Amino acid sequence: MPKVGMEPVRRKALVDATLRAAGDHGSFSVTMSEIARHAGVSPALAHHYFGSKEQLVIETIRSLLRKLRTDAVAALKEAATPRERLSAIIRVNFQAHQFAPETVAAWLAFYTEAQRSEAVRRLLVVYARRLNSNLLSNLRALCPADAAIRIADGAAAMIDGLYLRQGLRSAPVSIESSIRLTESLVDAQLAAVAATGPVAGSPAPVALRQPPLPGDR
């Protein structure tokens, strides 16, 4: 029987081991028994906590997304203007613990897993929609709606593309370079909009809402 009070510790150890395995192998080809061994628990205990490897993989992704959501909420509270909030969103996505090579490799493994797992795909869709919503809600205070949609799509694509480049490892990009590239894209697009027509006024941005992940309460 599991020791009382140890479940959160062991669950975290299993999640951390899964993240390392995904980063090391670039896939989830490892078995539940191998993950359990690296976490220092028995395979039976791993199955007791998560039921299956897929459920463990899903919880690993959710842990990354929860951390990203928590960090985004904290960063946005410190930003005073829509443009500052855009910068906060960009920086949060390139934090050291999210943009570390092994974590990026795990993200790429998650995308591969999403091709066969509908549950994993849904979580990654939540991430993509949340990023786009956070960008769009502040861009609407800076430019017309059609331009805001275009710029949000471009910034999100830039972030995803830089993660892909980082995952190649042979051509890594630094955190600061990634931030500068994304900021430059946003600034250039906003400047182009301002040069071609009247810029929208500055209505209060839509209140940012960080929806819970599927399965969270």
URZILIN-V296466 format. One record per pair of residues at least 24 apart in sequence whose C-alpha atoms are under 6 Angstrom apart, sorted by sequence separation. I is the first residue (numbers start at 1). J is the second residue. If there is no record, write none. Layout:
i: (I	I)
j: (J	J)
//
This chain:
i: (14	13	15	82	143	144	143	141	105	141	104	141	138	137	137	23	26	94	23	27	23	26	22)
j: (39	39	60	138	199	200	200	202	167	203	167	205	205	205	206	102	105	175	105	109	106	109	106)
//
